Amino acid sequence: MLKLRKFSGLGLLAVLALAGCRQDMHDQPRFKPLAKSDFYADLRSERPQAEGTVARGQYHEDTYFYSGKIGSDPGDYMPFPVTEDVLARGQQRFNIYCAPCHSRVGDGNGMIVQRGYRHPPSYHIDRLRKAPIGYFFDVMTNGFGAMPDYSAQVPPRDRWCIAAYIRALQLSQNATSADVPQGQKIPSDNLVFRGEPGSGATPPEMAPAEQASEKGEGTK
Amino acid sequence: MQIFHRSSNAIARASILAVALIAGLALYVILELDRSPYVTYEKVARPQPVPFSHQHHVAGLGIDCRYCHTSVENSNFAGIPPTKTCMNCHSQIWTNAALLEPVRDSFRTGHSLVWTRVNDLPDYVYFNHSIHINKGVGCNTCHGPVDRMPLMYNNASLRMEWCLDCHRAPDKYLRPRDQVFNMRYQQPSNDQPLSLDGQEFTDQRTLGKYLIQKHNLRTVADITSCSTCHR
């Protein structure tokens, strides 16, 4: 009995000693995503694809879907039907990847441009309003002029969603009163901030002025 | 013959108590030390090859988290951007800045920038970013006010008790999916109700319970089971 107590005391000490330091199991000798490796000459654990191989999903049978081109000319149709979800996805992705330069309305006055990047053309000029939709896909895929390519950051389907949304932006900036549904007020009510403005990374929450003042928040 | 004075009895008794006290104190100190930033690096900025400021890029320029961390929504790893992502802008902006020389050098030579990992979970923990994002856990719920971090630090201890705080009661933190990347999100209150799916929420617990249903969260018993994270 006494012996057992002695051992449990030792055990407790051992546990305490271990609790105080980082253990080997914290950092196991295996490759973690993008981690450094001393095994390879370039110090990368991520290995490039072996030359001459095609991974699953890399065989691009539907060339139009992956290039936006028919032959060498950009095509002018969407490879999948444009639904509300597609446009919503396009808007979300546009605001993440494109708006920093092209701005949320597509006039090319985004924040990065204001900080000195070369001004991209507005989407609302005649040339781009007439450009086929595959052209936008191709520019996103391969870059154009000062614009780098976004093929690594935006997967193909999202690029098509963005292209569809750019079309919607172009329509929005050239809408007429005939496009407004019956009964809708023009101009619509001013939007007001609800609570703290967003950080910029995400849009602040907005509500029509009328609705906000009903809740006693007013147009402060 | 009496060698020890009578008062020795009291000292002997007191020393028994003292041993217990000292042992208790030592235990307390060790446990607190293990929880302290000295061990967890909580809120301690780490040196990096380039003093990258999340504050400048997120709050100053309004760049979304996903512009760089592209795989956060559909992979267990949020993704560290390749040097090319930096050069998307810095091929034209701050092209002469000495601070950015390591970035340009990396782009020219193809050698990776060696960043110091800040939010580093122990290797015996399985963690997946995408499931947290898609169930409505905001970026800053775990990562803290990244938009106010000139240098990156881990906002929490990353200890298991910290993980379990949320896994035991996810309704304390869940938010609507479209608010996950909002760095200034505020939980609903009476002053600032949140409307979602035609309902008005004025407190976090009600919203959280609703989102548990809406986002199909597994039960607390499931997500606090050992093998959920220790696989």
Chai-1 contact restraints between the chains, C-beta under 6 A:
chainA,res_idxA,chainB,res_idxB,connection_type,confidence,min_distance_angstrom,max_distance_angstrom,comment,restraint_id
A,L16,B,I30,contact,1.0,0.0,6.0,A-B,restraint_1
A,A19,B,D34,contact,1.0,0.0,6.0,A-B,restraint_2
A,G20,B,I30,contact,1.0,0.0,6.0,A-B,restraint_3
A,M25,B,Y124,contact,1.0,0.0,6.0,A-B,restraint_4
A,H26,B,P122,contact,1.0,0.0,6.0,A-B,restraint_5
A,Q28,B,D123,contact,1.0,0.0,6.0,A-B,restraint_6
A,P33,B,F77,contact,1.0,0.0,6.0,A-B,restraint_7
A,L34,B,I80,contact,1.0,0.0,6.0,A-B,restraint_8
A,I96,B,D64,contact,1.0,0.0,6.0,A-B,restraint_9
A,I96,B,R66,contact,1.0,0.0,6.0,A-B,restraint_10
A,I96,B,Y67,contact,1.0,0.0,6.0,A-B,restraint_11
A,P100,B,I63,contact,1.0,0.0,6.0,A-B,restraint_12
A,M111,B,L61,contact,1.0,0.0,6.0,A-B,restraint_13
A,M111,B,G62,contact,1.0,0.0,6.0,A-B,restraint_14
A,I112,B,C89,contact,1.0,0.0,6.0,A-B,restraint_15
A,R115,B,I93,contact,1.0,0.0,6.0,A-B,restraint_16
A,G116,B,I93,contact,1.0,0.0,6.0,A-B,restraint_17
A,Y117,B,Q92,contact,1.0,0.0,6.0,A-B,restraint_18
A,Y117,B,I93,contact,1.0,0.0,6.0,A-B,restraint_19
A,P148,B,N88,contact,1.0,0.0,6.0,A-B,restraint_20
A,Q153,B,T70,contact,1.0,0.0,6.0,A-B,restraint_21
A,G195,B,Q186,contact,1.0,0.0,6.0,A-B,restraint_22
A,G195,B,Q192,contact,1.0,0.0,6.0,A-B,restraint_23
A,E196,B,R184,contact,1.0,0.0,6.0,A-B,restraint_24
A,G198,B,N182,contact,1.0,0.0,6.0,A-B,restraint_25
A,G198,B,R184,contact,1.0,0.0,6.0,A-B,restraint_26
A,S199,B,A59,contact,1.0,0.0,6.0,A-B,restraint_27
A,S199,B,D147,contact,1.0,0.0,6.0,A-B,restraint_28
A,S199,B,M183,contact,1.0,0.0,6.0,A-B,restraint_29
A,S199,B,R184,contact,1.0,0.0,6.0,A-B,restraint_30
A,G200,B,A59,contact,1.0,0.0,6.0,A-B,restraint_31
A,G200,B,G62,contact,1.0,0.0,6.0,A-B,restraint_32
A,A201,B,V58,contact,1.0,0.0,6.0,A-B,restraint_33
A,A201,B,G62,contact,1.0,0.0,6.0,A-B,restraint_34
A,A201,B,D64,contact,1.0,0.0,6.0,A-B,restraint_35
A,A201,B,M183,contact,1.0,0.0,6.0,A-B,restraint_36
A,T202,B,F181,contact,1.0,0.0,6.0,A-B,restraint_37
A,T202,B,N182,contact,1.0,0.0,6.0,A-B,restraint_38
